[in-house]
Amino acid sequence: MNEARVIANGGETPAQRRQFAVLLVLCAGMFMAILDVNVINIAIASIQSELRTTVAGITWAVDAYNLTLTGLMLSAGALADRHGTRRIWMLGLLLFIGASLGCGLAHSIGQLIMLRLIQGMGAALFIPASFALMPLIWLDNALRQRNIGLFGAVVSLAAAAGPILGGFLVNFFGWRSVFLINIPIGLCGLLAAFRLLPRVHGGRERDFDMAGQMLGITTLTALSYLLIELPALGWASSLIELAAGISLAGAAGFIMVERRAVSPLVPQSLFQDAGFTIANLTGMMINVCYFGGIYAMSLELQHHLHLSPLRTGMALLPLALCLMAGNLLSGRLMAHWGGKKQMITGLALSACGYLGMLFLADHITPLVIIAMALLAGGAAFVVPPMTSTVLHRAPLAMVASASAVHTTLRQLGSLMGIALTGLVFSLIVSPLAMLMLVSALVHLLLALVVWRWLPEK
């Protein structure tokens, strides 16, 4: 009765207000997880100076988080399916908060690397659980798509705001603040989640695929070592050869184990659906280009235009604003355009943006700003319908695993994009133009694949 009166008066129902509060909780956790992917980049010099470490040491401190985040997310999806999304989400956030506190108090580079690994483990637990909770909270597909758009805006804002927020925190509060800021936000999110998140028990009795997990994390570790250390050691190094051999053998072993496993980390049945496969391929390649592109732009702005880290973050501000605005608009446009048409449009816009970045030279011109807007806005148009496709085409009982596969592949794209960009910058004198051109061609090819093979529904 009271709820009906609220609706009659044009206001929100208590259920709608509760759903919005849940969305804020999920967004807070996701913001911290994605922010910590790149916020540490601005603090590198301060950390290296205070902890007296080498370039290799600080590089591993940056990549340790990405390594466990990517390598453990598939297992986290299986755990959420079995033990319940709410329980896994809260466990992951608690682990993330504790590791963030430890990072902020670390006194050696070894401690920082170890705690960054644990921090990535926590994020790997609650990220797929966040996506898995959405179909359980918003049953209406149109409303769920709109909230996915808002969720995507928060994710995109966190990814782009890392340099800006990192520069501010390091400048005024020191490098430890980039980790300690997670504590109050995380505790508030944990308390709110205890009251607001739905109590959903696991619905699938799945065995833990230990062999697949070990082979997966071994492959990623060896591949990360190869890409990080290759510029310094060269192909002639026996360690590089060993890392290459381990990564290839690990990947082959992972595929064989997953085919025979009773409860594989990557259920093969998911990839029998063409829409699910294309959406995941698109997500991975977008992240390769986007995060590699941001890294390339940051290097170009700091090394060739000689901007400070804070000014570099401000120069990249159009990316953050257009990502957020594009995701907010994207969720509303899906109902009118349809996911397929919107994905094609977004990919084409991003391709134009990457081509426009070819004009970045001695200073940032209005044309470059427009290119940034197209690049980021196009990516923002793609992400919500892509995520919605993944969730829609997966069986409800496997939605946590499906979201974990999707997020893992996107995170793998981020890891590969940054590593490959660093490798290109170490081998080529003027690599930015080549990277932007390749990214534009990749997006045009993806648009063709989506147009030709992605199902309409």
Salt bridges, closest charged atoms under 4 A:
GLU50 OE2 - ARG176 NH2 2.75
ASP81 OD2 - ARG206 NH1 3.41
GLU205 OE1 - ARG82 NH2 3.49
ASP273 OD1 - ARG393 NE 2.45
GLU300 OE1 - HIS304 ND1 3.20
GLU456 OE2 - LYS340 NZ 3.79
